[in-house]
């Protein structure tokens, strides 16, 4: 009989590192099945809704579904932009632009946000992103269906009013995490807006926009208190007080959102 070893706590293996959720084309395929055999599905995602300065930006990424198969091979590594480093996001932009059926960017600047409110500005930026859709060859295209990250459809009525086709709009919370086209759109929007804020930093370095990207970091709020507001600030917002949280398409247009809750969205 073999000698028994002393009882002791079971050995534990190190936990496997957590990885970001990999988005799929499941929702895109479901949307396309309800429309027809050849469908251009466009994912939309925004960045900048909770910033104190700079534009709100919407990215658009189109994929083609043909006979129940996605024939657009987006590059490996596409994730919700918040799950990627800045370097990885930047490295993905060119491959996404080449691989996607079409891409676009829509912008609404700070002064326009002040005039129409953030909810209307988000809708307007989405419309401009759809109008900006271009193939890799530079040809304009129109969507057959749209997927947006959020919980309320404020786009359908706006499409009709803009002269765009009244296509089906699918609204899904966490679409940037789950839907590959929306995740790619989030990368395009984030990189474009970050680059814009870095450019603006050169004209107003006291606000440190190259690092905080216009969000409500303490150094940014302190600079507003010390130097006053800039033309790129959302002047109607609560720029120096305690901010309040909100969600996409359901935000009080006169509230700001803290960077730590926004994840620099």
C-alpha positions in Angstrom: 0.0 0.0 0.0 1.4 3.3 -1.0 2.0 5.9 1.7 -0.6 8.5 1.8 0.4 12.1 1.3 -0.7 14.8 3.8 -4.0 16.3 3.1 -3.8 19.9 1.9 -5.5 22.4 -0.3 -5.9 21.4 -3.9 -3.4 22.9 -6.3 -5.0 25.7 -8.3 -4.0 26.4 -11.9 -3.6 30.0 -12.8 -6.7 31.5 -14.3 -6.7 31.9 -18.0 -6.4 35.5 -19.1 -9.7 37.1 -20.0 -10.1 38.2 -23.6 -12.4 40.7 -25.2 -15.6 39.3 -26.6 -15.1 38.5 -30.3 -18.0 40.0 -32.3 -19.7 37.9 -35.0 -21.9 38.4 -38.1 -24.9 36.7 -36.5 -27.0 39.8 -36.3 -26.0 41.0 -39.8 -27.1 37.6 -41.2 -30.4 37.7 -39.3 -31.1 41.1 -40.6 -30.3 40.2 -44.2 -32.4 37.0 -44.1 -35.5 39.2 -43.6 -34.7 41.4 -46.6 -33.4 39.4 -49.5 -30.5 37.5 -51.2 -28.2 40.4 -51.7 -28.1 42.9 -48.8 -25.8 45.7 -47.8 -25.9 45.9 -44.0 -24.3 49.0 -42.4 -23.1 49.0 -38.8 -23.0 52.4 -37.0 -21.3 53.5 -33.8 -20.5 56.8 -32.2 -17.8 58.3 -30.1 -17.7 61.6 -28.3 -21.2 61.9 -27.0 -20.0 62.5 -23.4 -17.1 64.8 -24.2 -16.9 68.4 -23.0 -15.2 69.5 -26.2 -14.9 68.6 -29.8 -17.3 66.8 -32.2 -19.5 63.8 -31.8 -18.5 61.3 -34.5 -20.2 58.3 -36.0 -18.4 55.6 -38.0 -20.2 53.5 -40.6 -19.0 50.1 -41.9 -20.9 48.2 -44.5 -20.8 44.4 -45.2 -22.4 42.5 -48.0 -24.5 39.5 -47.4 -25.0 37.4 -50.5 -27.3 34.3 -50.5 -27.0 34.0 -46.7 -23.3 34.4 -46.5 -21.2 37.4 -45.5 -18.9 38.0 -48.4 -17.0 40.9 -46.7 -14.0 39.6 -44.9 -13.2 42.2 -42.2 -9.7 41.9 -40.8 -8.9 39.7 -37.8 -8.8 41.5 -34.5 -11.8 43.8 -35.0 -13.4 44.5 -31.6 -15.3 47.2 -29.8 -12.8 50.1 -29.9 -12.8 50.3 -26.1 -11.3 46.8 -25.9 -8.3 47.8 -28.1 -5.2 49.8 -27.5 -4.8 53.1 -29.4 -2.0 51.5 -31.5 -4.1 48.5 -32.4 -7.1 50.6 -33.3 -4.9 52.8 -35.6 -3.4 49.7 -37.2 -6.9 48.4 -38.1 -8.3 51.4 -39.9 -6.6 50.9 -43.3 -7.4 47.1 -43.4 -11.0 47.8 -42.5 -11.3 50.5 -45.2 -9.9 48.1 -47.8 -11.9 45.1 -46.7 -15.3 46.6 -46.0 -17.9 46.9 -48.7 -18.0 50.6 -47.8 -17.1 52.9 -44.9 -18.0 56.5 -43.8 -17.6 59.0 -41.1 -20.1 61.6 -39.9 -19.3 64.6 -37.8 -21.2 67.2 -35.8 -19.1 70.0 -34.2 -19.5 71.4 -30.7 -21.3 74.6 -31.8 -23.9 72.6 -33.6 -24.3 70.3 -30.6 -25.0 73.4 -28.5 -27.6 74.5 -31.0 -29.5 71.3 -31.5 -28.7 69.1 -28.5 -26.7 65.9 -28.2 -29.6 63.5 -29.2 -30.3 65.3 -32.4 -26.5 65.7 -33.0 -26.1 61.9 -32.7 -28.8 61.3 -35.3 -27.4 63.9 -37.6 -23.9 62.4 -37.3 -25.3 59.0 -38.2 -27.1 60.5 -41.2 -23.9 62.1 -42.4 -22.0 58.9 -41.9 -24.5 57.1 -44.2 -24.2 59.9 -46.7 -20.4 59.6 -46.6 -20.4 55.8 -47.3 -17.9 55.0 -50.0 -16.5 51.8 -51.4 -12.8 51.2 -51.5 -12.9 52.5 -55.1 -14.6 55.7 -54.0 -18.1 55.0 -55.2 -21.1 56.1 -53.1 -23.5 53.4 -51.9 -26.8 53.3 -50.1 -27.6 50.8 -47.3 -30.2 48.1 -47.4 -30.3 47.8 -43.6 -28.7 49.5 -40.6 -27.6 48.3 -37.2 -26.9 50.8 -34.4 -25.6 50.5 -30.9 -28.3 51.7 -28.5 -31.7 51.2 -27.2 -34.0 53.6 -29.1 -34.5 54.0 -32.9 -34.4 57.7 -33.7 -32.9 57.0 -37.1 -35.8 55.6 -39.2 -37.8 58.9 -39.3 -34.7 60.9 -39.9 -33.9 58.7 -42.9 -37.2 59.5 -44.6 -36.8 63.2 -43.9 -33.3 63.2 -45.4 -34.3 61.5 -48.7 -32.3 58.3 -47.8 -34.1 55.0 -48.4 -36.4 54.0 -45.5 -34.4 50.9 -44.7 -34.9 48.6 -41.7 -33.0 49.8 -38.6 -32.0 47.3 -35.9 -31.2 48.8 -32.5 -29.1 46.6 -30.2 -27.5 47.4 -26.8 -23.8 46.4 -26.9 -23.9 46.0 -30.7 -20.3 47.4 -30.7 -19.4 44.3 -28.7 -21.5 41.7 -30.5 -21.8 42.8 -34.1 -18.7 42.8 -36.3 -19.8 45.6 -38.6 -20.6 47.8 -35.6 -17.3 47.0 -33.9 -15.5 48.0 -37.1 -17.5 51.2 -37.2 -16.5 51.9 -33.6 -12.8 51.6 -34.5 -13.2 54.0 -37.5 -15.1 56.6 -35.4 -12.7 56.4 -32.4 -9.5 56.8 -34.5 -10.9 59.6 -36.6 -12.1 61.6 -33.5 -8.9 61.0 -31.5 -6.9 62.3 -34.4 -9.1 65.4 -34.6 -8.7 66.1 -30.9 -5.0 65.8 -31.2 -5.0 68.3 -34.0 -7.1 70.7 -31.9 -4.7 70.3 -29.0 -2.1 72.2 -31.0 -4.2 75.4 -30.9 -5.2 75.0 -27.2 -2.6 72.9 -25.4 -3.7 74.1 -22.0 -6.7 71.7 -22.1 -4.5 68.6 -22.8 -6.9 67.4 -25.5 -4.1 65.2 -26.9 -4.5 62.9 -23.8 -8.1 63.5 -22.6 -9.6 63.8 -26.0 -12.0 66.4 -24.8 -13.5 64.3 -22.0 -14.1 65.5 -18.4 -10.7 64.6 -16.9 -9.8 66.6 -13.8 -6.9 68.4 -15.7 -9.4 69.4 -18.4 -12.0 70.7 -16.0 -9.3 72.6 -14.0 -8.1 74.2 -17.3 -11.6 75.4 -18.1 -11.8 76.9 -14.6 -8.5 78.6 -15.1 -8.6 79.7 -18.8 -12.3 79.8 -19.6 -13.9 78.0 -22.5 -12.7 77.5 -26.0 -14.7 77.7 -29.3 -14.5 73.9 -29.4 -16.2 73.5 -26.0 -19.8 72.6 -25.7 -20.7 75.9 -24.1 -24.2 74.9 -23.0 -23.0 71.9 -21.1 -22.1 71.6 -17.4 -18.3 72.0 -18.0 -16.9 72.4 -14.5 -19.6 71.0 -12.2 -20.5 67.4 -11.3 -21.5 65.6 -14.5 -24.5 63.3 -14.9 -24.6 59.9 -16.8 -26.7 59.0 -19.8 -26.9 56.5 -22.6 -26.9 56.7 -26.3 -30.0 58.3 -27.9 -31.5 58.9 -24.4 -29.4 61.8 -23.1 -30.5 65.1 -21.7 -28.8 67.4 -24.2 -27.7 69.8 -21.5 -25.9 67.2 -19.4 -22.3 66.0 -19.6 -21.0 62.5 -18.9 -17.9 61.6 -16.9 -15.0 60.1 -18.8 -14.8 57.2 -16.4 -18.4 56.2 -17.1 -18.1 56.8 -20.8 -14.9 54.8 -21.4 -13.9 57.7 -23.7 -16.8 57.1 -26.0 
